[in-house]
Amino acid sequence: MMKLAVLAAAAGSAAAFAPAQQGRLSTAVNGYENELGVIAPTGFFDPLGFTDGIDQEKFDQYRTAELKHGRVAQLAVIGYITPEIFRWGFDIAPGIPCADVPNGVAAINAIPALGWAQIIFAIGAVDVRGWLGDFDIGKPDLKGKEEERALQELQHGRLAMLAFLELLRHDSQNFVSPGFDGYDNMITGLPFIYGN
């Protein structure tokens, strides 16, 4: 009887480690697998299911938001790199020149409330009213390349979102533990900007 119990226990535990039967997974999701921005190897990537049960109008709103966030992230990456090599000559707030404001996360505490109010007001005005307008100067001739350029803008925005998150992570870690990585500069991948 004891041998039978041991044999049953061994068979049961062996079955626990056997590979599970895999069903065939479908890559088609809600008909959006042919939209611009769906690229190999990921295909249509929506791991959180934001597009489950939405119509084309809602999808277009999500795509517009993705483009806007990508553009903001591109500006944010430039905003991280630029102060490493250039400082504006004006005061961010009365008596506080831009040259005295540290880069990155350290600037949060260095900018007074009036400076933050100016920044938030300017961003809000542009976002709500679009005060910057639409300029004809500097627009490339895209005849026949509109879709290719739209895909490039989407991809660049996605890359910029990841780049900004990494810059923020690195800068925050360096703010908490200065010199954790052994480098003196924020942008370690571009040593030429520091004259090295």
N, CA, C and O of each residue as an XYZ file, in Angstrom:
784
protein
N       0.820     -1.181      0.000
C       0.000      0.000      0.000
C       0.875      1.260      0.000
O       0.579      2.233     -0.693
N       1.954      1.225      0.787
C       2.872      2.362      0.868
C       3.548      2.610     -0.477
O       3.739      3.757     -0.881
N       3.909      1.520     -1.173
C       4.549      1.656     -2.480
C       3.586      2.305     -3.475
O       4.008      3.112     -4.303
N       2.328      1.971     -3.402
C       1.332      2.527     -4.291
C       1.147      4.032     -4.040
O       0.978      4.809     -4.979
N       1.182      4.424     -2.776
C       1.046      5.845     -2.427
C       2.243      6.634     -2.929
O       2.082      7.733     -3.460
N       3.452      6.081     -2.766
C       4.668      6.756     -3.243
C       4.647      6.845     -4.758
O       5.020      7.879     -5.313
N       4.221      5.787     -5.446
C       4.151      5.786     -6.898
C       3.124      6.809     -7.394
O       3.378      7.510     -8.373
N       1.991      6.900     -6.742
C       0.961      7.875     -7.123
C       1.461      9.308     -6.907
O       1.213     10.182     -7.737
N       2.161      9.546     -5.801
C       2.706     10.872     -5.523
C       3.762     11.252     -6.557
O       3.811     12.395     -7.011
N       4.612     10.282     -6.929
C       5.652     10.547     -7.930
C       5.039     10.850     -9.290
O       5.499     11.750     -9.992
N       4.015     10.113     -9.663
C       3.357     10.342    -10.953
C       2.658     11.700    -10.959
O       2.692     12.406    -11.966
N       2.033     12.066     -9.858
C       1.349     13.365     -9.768
C       2.324     14.530     -9.837
O       2.043     15.533    -10.493
N       3.466     14.409     -9.168
C       4.439     15.499     -9.199
C       5.109     15.598    -10.561
O       5.460     16.696    -10.992
N       5.291     14.488    -11.238
C       5.878     14.520    -12.578
C       4.928     15.199    -13.561
O       5.371     15.909    -14.464
N       3.640     14.986    -13.390
C       2.663     15.617    -14.276
C       2.642     17.131    -14.096
O       2.303     17.861    -15.027
N       2.997     17.600    -12.920
C       3.014     19.044    -12.665
C       4.087     19.745    -13.485
O       3.959     20.930    -13.792
N       5.143     19.023    -13.842
C       6.238     19.632    -14.594
C       6.182     19.322    -16.085
O       7.079     19.710    -16.834
N       5.153     18.637    -16.511
C       4.998     18.334    -17.930
C       4.583     19.604    -18.665
O       3.858     20.426    -18.104
N       5.028     19.784    -19.913
C       4.638     20.993    -20.644
C       3.138     21.035    -20.873
O       2.511     20.022    -21.186
N       2.576     22.223    -20.712
C       1.140     22.400    -20.913
C       0.831     22.451    -22.396
O       1.657     22.882    -23.201
N      -0.358     22.009    -22.747
C      -0.796     22.045    -24.136
C      -1.014     23.504    -24.540
O      -1.771     24.223    -23.889
N      -0.362     23.931    -25.594
C      -0.481     25.307    -26.056
C      -1.530     25.391    -27.152
O      -1.489     24.643    -28.129
N      -2.466     26.307    -26.979
C      -3.455     26.560    -28.014
C      -2.886     27.524    -29.034
O      -1.892     28.200    -28.766
N      -3.493     27.592    -30.176
C      -3.044     28.509    -31.218
C      -3.502     29.927    -30.857
O      -4.683     30.162    -30.603
N      -2.566     30.849    -30.838
C      -2.866     32.231    -30.504
C      -3.152     33.027    -31.769
O      -2.489     32.845    -32.790
N      -4.123     33.893    -31.696
C      -4.464     34.740    -32.832
C      -3.733     36.069    -32.707
O      -3.693     36.658    -31.627
N      -3.157     36.542    -33.801
C      -2.492     37.842    -33.782
C      -3.405     38.960    -34.253
O      -3.061     40.134    -34.119
N      -4.556     38.617    -34.798
C      -5.493     39.628    -35.265
C      -6.263     40.193    -34.084
O      -6.887     39.450    -33.325
N      -6.218     41.510    -33.932
C      -6.865     42.149    -32.798
C      -7.760     43.269    -33.296
O      -7.269     44.276    -33.809
N      -9.066     43.105    -33.150
C     -10.045     44.153    -33.394
C      -9.952     44.822    -34.766
O     -10.488     45.919    -34.926
N      -9.310     44.230    -35.747
C      -9.245     44.824    -37.060
C      -8.243     45.964    -37.188
O      -8.228     46.641    -38.216
N      -7.413     46.199    -36.191
C      -6.446     47.293    -36.240
C      -5.049     46.798    -36.635
O      -4.089     47.567    -36.582
N      -4.926     45.546    -37.022
C      -3.606     45.001    -37.346
C      -3.033     45.562    -38.637
O      -1.860     45.332    -38.934
N      -3.833     46.296    -39.418
C      -3.330     46.899    -40.652
C      -3.175     48.406    -40.542
O      -2.958     49.078    -41.550
N      -3.281     48.940    -39.356
C      -3.138     50.382    -39.148
C      -1.672     50.801    -39.268
O      -0.757     49.998    -39.087
N      -1.483     52.079    -39.578
C      -0.140     52.639    -39.639
C       0.498     52.530    -38.258
O      -0.148     52.837    -37.256
N       1.735     52.106    -38.194
C       2.426     51.965    -36.921
C       2.510     50.534    -36.447
O       3.220     50.252    -35.481
N       1.810     49.625    -37.092
C       1.899     48.207    -36.762
C       3.092     47.651    -37.530
O       3.052     47.526    -38.754
N       4.147     47.321    -36.803
C       5.391     46.903    -37.454
C       5.886     45.598    -36.841
O       5.562     45.260    -35.702
N       6.674     44.881    -37.626
C       7.283     43.646    -37.144
C       8.372     44.000    -36.134
O       8.945     45.082    -36.258
N       8.682     43.218    -35.201
C       8.190     41.868    -34.954
C       6.979     41.819    -34.018
O       6.406     40.748    -33.817
N       6.584     42.943    -33.450
C       5.508     42.902    -32.459
C       4.128     42.841    -33.074
O       3.207     42.314    -32.450
N       3.951     43.360    -34.278
C       2.621     43.426    -34.852
C       1.795     44.473    -34.115
O       2.326     45.485    -33.658
N       0.505     44.225    -34.003
C      -0.355     45.149    -33.263
C      -0.143     44.882    -31.785
O      -0.473     43.804    -31.292
N       0.406     45.856    -31.076
C       0.815     45.667    -29.683
C      -0.130     46.435    -28.771
O      -0.084     47.663    -28.714
N      -0.975     45.720    -28.068
C      -1.908     46.307    -27.112
C      -2.059     45.355    -25.931
O      -3.110     44.736    -25.764
N      -1.011     45.234    -25.107
C      -1.046     44.244    -24.025
C      -2.081     44.538    -22.944
O      -2.507     43.614    -22.251
N      -2.496     45.781    -22.779
C      -3.462     46.116    -21.737
C      -4.903     46.137    -22.251
O      -5.832     46.370    -21.478
N      -5.090     45.900    -23.531
C      -6.426     45.808    -24.085
C      -7.168     47.125    -24.206
O      -8.394     47.147    -24.097
N      -6.467     48.215    -24.427
C      -7.124     49.516    -24.568
C      -8.050     49.572    -25.778
O      -9.013     50.340    -25.783
N      -7.774     48.773    -26.797
C      -8.575     48.844    -28.016
C      -9.676     47.791    -28.061
O     -10.360     47.660    -29.076
N      -9.856     47.047    -26.992
C     -10.928     46.046    -26.973
C     -12.284     46.731    -27.032
O     -12.635     47.512    -26.148
N     -13.038     46.434    -28.070
C     -14.401     46.917    -28.185
C     -14.550     48.397    -28.499
O     -15.600     48.972    -28.210
N     -13.541     49.033    -29.078
C     -13.664     50.454    -29.424
C     -13.902     50.597    -30.922
O     -13.595     49.695    -31.701
N     -14.446     51.726    -31.309
C     -14.687     51.984    -32.723
C     -13.490     52.728    -33.336
O     -12.546     53.082    -32.629
N     -13.538     52.961    -34.644
C     -12.431     53.612    -35.354
C     -12.203     55.035    -34.854
O     -11.060     55.488    -34.790
N     -13.266     55.741    -34.500
C     -13.122     57.116    -34.024
C     -12.306     57.159    -32.723
O     -11.435     58.014    -32.561
N     -12.588     56.246    -31.814
C     -11.850     56.191    -30.543
C     -10.393     55.788    -30.801
O      -9.474     56.320    -30.178
N     -10.197     54.844    -31.727
C      -8.835     54.444    -32.080
C      -8.056     55.635    -32.628
O      -6.886     55.821    -32.293
N      -8.698     56.436    -33.462
C      -8.039     57.617    -34.017
C      -7.694     58.625    -32.925
O      -6.663     59.292    -33.007
N      -8.544     58.746    -31.899
C      -8.227     59.610    -30.762
C      -6.992     59.091    -30.028
O      -6.122     59.870    -29.641
N      -6.920     57.777    -29.838
C      -5.741     57.185    -29.182
C      -4.481     57.434    -30.015
O      -3.420     57.741    -29.471
N      -4.607     57.302    -31.335
C      -3.447     57.516    -32.203
C      -2.999     58.975    -32.158
O      -1.801     59.260    -32.144
N      -3.963     59.900    -32.135
C      -3.625     61.320    -32.024
C      -2.923     61.605    -30.702
O      -1.957     62.368    -30.661
N      -3.402     60.999    -29.630
C      -2.753     61.170    -28.326
C      -1.345     60.587    -28.346
O      -0.428     61.164    -27.762
N      -1.167     59.443    -29.016
C       0.160     58.849    -29.115
C       1.117     59.771    -29.867
O       2.270     59.932    -29.467
N       0.640     60.376    -30.955
C       1.470     61.320    -31.703
C       1.836     62.536    -30.853
O       2.983     62.984    -30.864
N       0.858     63.068    -30.118
C       1.113     64.236    -29.277
C       2.120     63.897    -28.170
O       3.044     64.667    -27.908
N       1.937     62.750    -27.530
C       2.883     62.346    -26.484
C       4.276     62.111    -27.063
O       5.282     62.419    -26.424
N       4.327     61.561    -28.285
C       5.628     61.360    -28.928
C       6.323     62.673    -29.231
O       7.537     62.788    -29.067
N       5.558     63.667    -29.673
C       6.153     64.980    -29.952
C       6.650     65.646    -28.674
O       7.730     66.236    -28.649
N       5.855     65.546    -27.619
C       6.275     66.112    -26.329
C       7.521     65.401    -25.821
O       8.431     66.043    -25.295
N       7.571     64.083    -25.972
C       8.738     63.327    -25.530
C       9.984     63.705    -26.329
O      11.083     63.744    -25.777
N       9.820     63.986    -27.630
C      10.966     64.427    -28.422
C      11.497     65.760    -27.901
O      12.708     65.958    -27.801
N      10.591     66.665    -27.572
C      11.013     67.943    -26.984
C      11.655     67.740    -25.619
O      12.615     68.428    -25.273
N      11.129     66.798    -24.843
C      11.682     66.534    -23.518
C      13.108     65.976    -23.607
O      13.965     66.329    -22.798
N      13.355     65.118    -24.577
C      14.712     64.586    -24.757
C      15.669     65.711    -25.141
O      16.777     65.799    -24.612
N      15.237     66.570    -26.063
C      16.061     67.731    -26.425
C      16.247     68.630    -25.212
O      17.322     69.196    -25.011
N      15.202     68.760    -24.406
C      15.287     69.565    -23.186
C      16.241     69.004    -22.162
O      16.773     69.754    -21.343
N      16.475     67.711    -22.183
C      17.468     67.112    -21.294
C      18.889     67.335    -21.821
O      19.815     67.586    -21.049
N      19.046     67.240    -23.141
C      20.388     67.326    -23.728
C      20.867     68.772    -23.839
O      22.030     69.054    -23.550
N      19.994     69.693    -24.252
C      20.386     71.072    -24.513
C      21.041     71.769    -23.318
O      22.080     72.401    -23.507
N      20.493     71.692    -22.093
C      21.143     72.397    -20.984
C      22.534     71.864    -20.634
O      23.284     72.515    -19.908
N      22.868     70.709    -21.139
C      24.209     70.178    -20.909
C      25.255     70.957    -21.709
O      26.432     70.968    -21.348
N      24.822     71.616    -22.808
C      25.786     72.311    -23.661
C      25.460     73.780    -23.873
O      26.293     74.520    -24.396
N      24.265     74.224    -23.479
C      23.851     75.600    -23.752
C      22.915     76.080    -22.648
O      22.072     75.320    -22.171
N      23.063     77.351    -22.240
C      22.175     77.970    -21.253
C      21.620     79.267    -21.815
O      22.356     80.059    -22.404
N      20.310     79.487    -21.634
C      19.674     80.719    -22.071
C      20.121     81.879    -21.194
O      20.520     81.675    -20.047
N      20.056     83.093    -21.725
C      20.538     84.266    -21.007
C      19.487     85.012    -20.208
O      19.796     86.059    -19.639
N      18.256     84.520    -20.140
C      17.216     85.243    -19.406
C      17.012     84.638    -18.011
O      17.594     83.607    -17.672
N      16.184     85.294    -17.225
C      15.858     84.804    -15.882
C      14.592     83.961    -15.942
O      13.585     84.382    -16.510
N      14.645     82.774    -15.358
C      13.467     81.911    -15.317
C      12.431     82.460    -14.345
O      11.234     82.219    -14.496
N      12.900     83.196    -13.355
C      12.073     83.928    -12.393
C      12.905     85.129    -11.973
O      14.124     85.109    -12.140
N      12.286     86.172    -11.434
C      13.052     87.359    -11.052
C      14.247     87.014    -10.149
O      14.085     86.478     -9.053
N      15.438     87.336    -10.638
C      16.658     87.109     -9.867
C      17.251     85.726     -9.986
O      18.256     85.436     -9.338
N      16.657     84.854    -10.803
C      17.185     83.485    -10.968
C      17.461     83.247    -12.447
O      16.553     82.907    -13.206
N      18.725     83.428    -12.860
C      19.052     83.186    -14.270
C      19.006     81.692    -14.613
O      19.210     80.836    -13.751
N      18.741     81.405    -15.862
C      18.694     80.008    -16.318
C      20.005     79.281    -16.047
O      20.008     78.075    -15.800
N      21.116     80.006    -16.092
C      22.417     79.386    -15.874
C      22.562     78.833    -14.461
O      23.376     77.938    -14.233
N      21.783     79.352    -13.504
C      21.872     78.876    -12.122
C      20.940     77.716    -11.815
O      21.003     77.140    -10.729
N      20.081     77.372    -12.757
C      19.146     76.265    -12.543
C      19.836     74.969    -12.958
O      20.318     74.864    -14.086
N      19.890     73.979    -12.062
C      20.533     72.708    -12.432
C      19.712     71.951    -13.470
O      18.549     72.272    -13.715
N      20.325     70.958    -14.065
C      19.657     70.160    -15.094
C      18.771     69.088    -14.475
O      18.970     68.678    -13.332
N      17.806     68.651    -15.242
C      17.021     67.475    -14.907
C      16.184     67.581    -13.653
O      15.573     68.614    -13.381
N      16.164     66.495    -12.889
C      15.324     66.374    -11.702
C      15.699     67.415    -10.649
O      14.830     67.878     -9.910
N      16.951     67.782    -10.568
C      17.384     68.769     -9.570
C      16.737     70.133     -9.811
O      16.671     70.949     -8.892
N      16.264     70.392    -11.016
C      15.637     71.679    -11.317
C      14.266     71.818    -10.674
O      13.774     72.936    -10.521
N      13.645     70.720    -10.298
C      12.293     70.779     -9.720
C      12.280     71.658     -8.479
O      11.385     72.487     -8.317
N      13.249     71.490     -7.615
C      13.303     72.285     -6.379
C      13.923     73.659     -6.591
O      13.726     74.554     -5.769
N      14.664     73.841     -7.672
C      15.363     75.110     -7.893
C      14.469     76.173     -8.529
O      14.735     77.367     -8.388
N      13.429     75.759     -9.218
C      12.546     76.715     -9.887
C      11.451     77.139     -8.916
O      10.746     76.284     -8.381
N      11.294     78.433     -8.677
C      10.259     78.888     -7.735
C       8.853     78.750     -8.327
O       8.692     78.440     -9.507
N       7.853     78.982     -7.500
C       6.456     78.810     -7.910
C       6.099     79.683     -9.111
O       5.359     79.243     -9.990
N       6.616     80.921     -9.162
C       6.325     81.797    -10.294
C       6.881     81.223    -11.596
O       6.240     81.321    -12.643
N       8.044     80.638    -11.537
C       8.623     80.003    -12.719
C       7.782     78.824    -13.195
O       7.564     78.657    -14.395
N       7.310     78.006    -12.257
C       6.444     76.881    -12.617
C       5.129     77.376    -13.193
O       4.595     76.780    -14.128
N       4.604     78.461    -12.642
C       3.348     79.021    -13.153
C       3.523     79.470    -14.606
O       2.640     79.245    -15.433
N       4.661     80.105    -14.921
C       4.925     80.523    -16.299
C       5.007     79.317    -17.241
O       4.447     79.335    -18.337
N       5.702     78.288    -16.807
C       5.873     77.094    -17.635
C       4.530     76.422    -17.889
O       4.203     76.092    -19.029
N       3.757     76.221    -16.834
C       2.460     75.547    -16.971
C       1.495     76.378    -17.808
O       0.755     75.828    -18.623
N       1.494     77.699    -17.618
C       0.627     78.559    -18.416
C       0.998     78.487    -19.896
O       0.115     78.376    -20.747
N       2.277     78.548    -20.211
C       2.714     78.500    -21.615
C       2.340     77.172    -22.258
O       1.850     77.147    -23.387
N       2.564     76.067    -21.551
C       2.216     74.751    -22.097
C       0.713     74.643    -22.300
O       0.253     74.167    -23.338
N      -0.056     75.088    -21.301
C      -1.509     75.027    -21.407
C      -2.046     75.881    -22.537
O      -2.968     75.471    -23.242
N      -1.473     77.076    -22.720
C      -1.933     77.964    -23.787
C      -1.686     77.340    -25.158
O      -2.548     77.401    -26.035
N      -0.531     76.750    -25.340
C      -0.223     76.125    -26.626
C      -1.094     74.891    -26.833
O      -1.589     74.654    -27.936
N      -1.283     74.104    -25.772
C      -2.058     72.874    -25.904
C      -3.535     73.152    -26.166
O      -4.148     72.490    -27.004
N      -4.108     74.115    -25.468
C      -5.540     74.392    -25.599
C      -5.834     75.246    -26.818
O      -6.740     74.935    -27.592
N      -5.082     76.314    -26.995
C      -5.359     77.262    -28.068
C      -4.561     77.031    -29.340
O      -4.953     77.494    -30.411
N      -3.454     76.325    -29.234
C      -2.613     76.136    -30.407
C      -2.017     77.433    -30.896
O      -1.949     77.661    -32.104
N      -1.584     78.288    -29.992
C      -1.124     79.629    -30.326
C       0.087     79.668    -31.229
O       0.336     80.683    -31.880
N       0.838     78.602    -31.284
C       2.019     78.635    -32.134
C       1.658     78.607    -33.609
O       2.428     79.084    -34.442
N       0.513     78.062    -33.940
C       0.037     78.104    -35.319
C       0.655     77.044    -36.209
O       1.310     76.112    -35.743
N       0.429     77.212    -37.496
C       0.904     76.299    -38.511
C       1.781     77.099    -39.474
O       1.298     77.990    -40.172
N       3.054     76.777    -39.502
C       4.007     77.555    -40.290
C       4.327     76.849    -41.600
O       4.490     75.629    -41.635
N       4.417     77.624    -42.673
C       4.764     77.060    -43.972
C       6.280     76.912    -44.142
O       6.741     76.109    -44.954
N       7.040     77.677    -43.386
C       8.495     77.642    -43.501
C       9.029     76.337    -42.912
O       8.639     75.940    -41.814
N       9.901     75.688    -43.630
C      10.553     74.492    -43.133
C       9.796     73.201    -43.390
O      10.253     72.135    -42.976
N       8.656     73.263    -44.059
C       7.915     72.042    -44.352
C       8.520     71.365    -45.578
O       8.674     72.004    -46.620
N       8.865     70.081    -45.470
C       9.435     69.386    -46.624
C       8.367     69.051    -47.656
O       7.178     68.993    -47.341
N       8.799     68.834    -48.876
C       7.896     68.417    -49.939
C       7.695     66.909    -49.803
O       8.617     66.132    -50.050
N       6.494     66.499    -49.412
C       6.227     65.093    -49.125
C       5.406     64.388    -50.188
O       4.781     63.368    -49.902
N       5.392     64.896    -51.385
C       4.561     64.303    -52.433
C       4.865     62.814    -52.584
O       5.968     62.423    -52.963
N       3.851     61.990    -52.274
C       4.002     60.544    -52.394
C       4.656     59.874    -51.202
O       4.762     58.647    -51.180
N       5.094     60.624    -50.219
C       5.780     60.046    -49.060
C       5.053     60.315    -47.749
O       5.637     60.154    -46.678
N       3.792     60.719    -47.816
C       3.063     61.095    -46.605
C       2.967     59.943    -45.614
O       3.194     60.131    -44.419
N       2.629     58.745    -46.106
C       2.471     57.597    -45.215
C       3.805     57.177    -44.605
O       3.873     56.840    -43.422
N       4.858     57.197    -45.408
C       6.193     56.846    -44.910
C       6.633     57.817    -43.818
O       7.157     57.396    -42.787
N       6.422     59.113    -44.039
C       6.810     60.116    -43.046
C       5.951     60.034    -41.784
O       6.450     60.258    -40.681
N       4.654     59.713    -41.939
C       3.784     59.561    -40.775
C       4.244     58.378    -39.925
O       4.231     58.456    -38.697
N       4.652     57.282    -40.574
C       5.170     56.131    -39.846
C       6.476     56.487    -39.131
O       6.690     56.092    -37.985
N       7.337     57.228    -39.808
C       8.593     57.647    -39.179
C       8.332     58.521    -37.960
O       8.989     58.361    -36.932
N       7.375     59.449    -38.066
C       7.064     60.311    -36.929
C       6.536     59.490    -35.750
O       6.877     59.756    -34.597
N       5.710     58.501    -36.047
C       5.177     57.642    -35.001
C       6.297     56.850    -34.329
O       6.337     56.747    -33.103
N       7.202     56.294    -35.129
C       8.319     55.524    -34.585
C       9.274     56.413    -33.790
O       9.741     56.012    -32.724
N       9.567     57.604    -34.288
C      10.455     58.514    -33.565
C       9.836     58.921    -32.235
O      10.539     59.035    -31.231
N       8.530     59.141    -32.223
C       7.848     59.485    -30.987
C       7.907     58.355    -29.972
O       8.122     58.591    -28.784
N       7.715     57.123    -30.443
C       7.800     55.964    -29.549
C       9.203     55.831    -28.966
O       9.366     55.570    -27.774
N      10.208     56.012    -29.808
C      11.586     55.951    -29.327
C      11.871     57.069    -28.327
O      12.544     56.845    -27.321
N      11.367     58.258    -28.597
C      11.586     59.385    -27.694
C      10.915     59.159    -26.343
O      11.457     59.554    -25.311
N       9.735     58.523    -26.339
C       9.077     58.233    -25.064
C       9.946     57.299    -24.220
O      10.092     57.500    -23.014
N      10.519     56.282    -24.855
C      11.409     55.381    -24.127
C      12.690     56.089    -23.694
O      13.169     55.889    -22.578
N      13.239     56.913    -24.575
C      14.473     57.636    -24.257
C      14.262     58.583    -23.089
O      15.111     58.667    -22.202
N      13.142     59.299    -23.074
C      12.883     60.223    -21.977
C      12.718     59.479    -20.660
O      13.223     59.926    -19.630
N      12.022     58.358    -20.681
C      11.877     57.582    -19.446
C      13.229     57.114    -18.928
O      13.465     57.117    -17.719
N      14.119     56.710    -19.833
C      15.447     56.272    -19.392
C      16.266     57.448    -18.865
O      16.960     57.311    -17.858
N      16.196     58.599    -19.529
C      16.903     59.776    -19.018
C      16.386     60.163    -17.639
O      17.168     60.507    -16.752
N      15.087     60.108    -17.461
C      14.482     60.436    -16.170
C      14.902     59.435    -15.100
O      15.214     59.821    -13.974
N      14.909     58.146    -15.450
C      15.337     57.124    -14.499
C      16.798     57.325    -14.097
O      17.135     57.294    -12.913
N      17.648     57.529    -15.080
C      19.077     57.702    -14.812
C      19.329     58.951    -13.984
O      20.104     58.929    -13.027
N      18.673     60.032    -14.355
C      18.863     61.290    -13.641
C      18.336     61.189    -12.211
O      18.971     61.696    -11.287
N      17.190     60.545    -12.017
C      16.637     60.385    -10.669
C      17.549     59.540     -9.804
O      17.752     59.845     -8.628
N      18.100     58.480    -10.376
C      19.013     57.632     -9.612
C      20.288     58.391     -9.283
O      20.824     58.246     -8.184
N      20.778     59.190    -10.206
C      21.979     59.989     -9.958
C      21.700     61.102     -8.952
O      22.603     61.507     -8.220
N      20.463     61.603     -8.904
C      20.078     62.634     -7.936
C      20.078     62.060     -6.524
O      20.505     62.721     -5.577
N      19.596     60.827     -6.389
C      19.538     60.175     -5.077
C      20.919     59.708     -4.642
O      21.289     59.857     -3.477
N      21.675     59.148     -5.563
C      23.000     58.617     -5.255
C      24.000     59.173     -6.263
O      24.310     58.506     -7.250
N      24.517     60.398     -6.031
C      25.407     61.032     -7.011
C      26.619     60.163     -7.355
O      27.261     59.578     -6.482
N      26.907     60.102     -8.652
C      28.063     59.357     -9.126
C      27.895     57.853     -9.064
O      28.887     57.125     -9.081
N      26.659     57.365     -8.990
C      26.437     55.922     -8.879
C      27.025     55.160    -10.051
O      27.407     53.997     -9.918
N      27.097     55.814    -11.194
C      27.589     55.145    -12.390
C      29.044     55.478    -12.713
O      29.594     54.967    -13.688
N      29.665     56.326    -11.903
C      31.060     56.679    -12.123
C      31.279     57.781    -13.137
O      32.424     58.066    -13.487
N      30.208     58.417    -13.625
C      30.317     59.486    -14.612
C      29.972     60.828    -13.979
O      29.160     60.903    -13.057
N      30.601     61.884    -14.485
C      30.335     63.226    -13.982
C      29.210     63.918    -14.752
O      28.638     64.894    -14.266
N      28.893     63.428    -15.930
C      27.925     64.101    -16.794
C      26.661     63.268    -16.956
O      26.676     62.043    -16.837
N      25.574     63.969    -17.229
C      24.286     63.302    -17.408
C      24.236     62.479    -18.683
O      23.849     61.311    -18.652
N      24.620     63.072    -19.795
C      24.532     62.412    -21.096
C      25.857     61.697    -21.342
O      26.793     62.278    -21.890
N      25.925     60.430    -20.931
C      27.193     59.704    -21.023
C      27.446     59.118    -22.403
O      28.583     58.775    -22.728
N      26.403     58.997    -23.220
C      26.580     58.416    -24.542
C      27.081     59.388    -25.585
O      27.404     58.983    -26.702
N      27.154     60.681    -25.239
C      27.617     61.694    -26.189
C      28.776     62.491    -25.568
O      28.610     63.673    -25.267
N      29.942     61.864    -25.374
C      31.036     62.561    -24.702
C      31.541     63.788    -25.441
O      32.137     64.668    -24.820
N      31.323     63.876    -26.755
C      31.811     65.004    -27.540
C      31.126     66.313    -27.164
O      31.684     67.382    -27.414
N      29.917     66.262    -26.563
C      29.241     67.510    -26.205
C      29.919     68.183    -25.027
O      29.682     69.366    -24.779
N      30.745     67.474    -24.306
C      31.475     68.043    -23.169
C      32.904     68.386    -23.527
O      33.675     68.818    -22.670
N      33.267     68.196    -24.796
C      34.622     68.506    -25.227
C      35.612     67.412    -24.900
O      36.818     67.660    -24.900
N      35.141     66.205    -24.620
C      36.043     65.065    -24.308
C      36.464     64.357    -25.561
O      37.215     63.384    -25.497
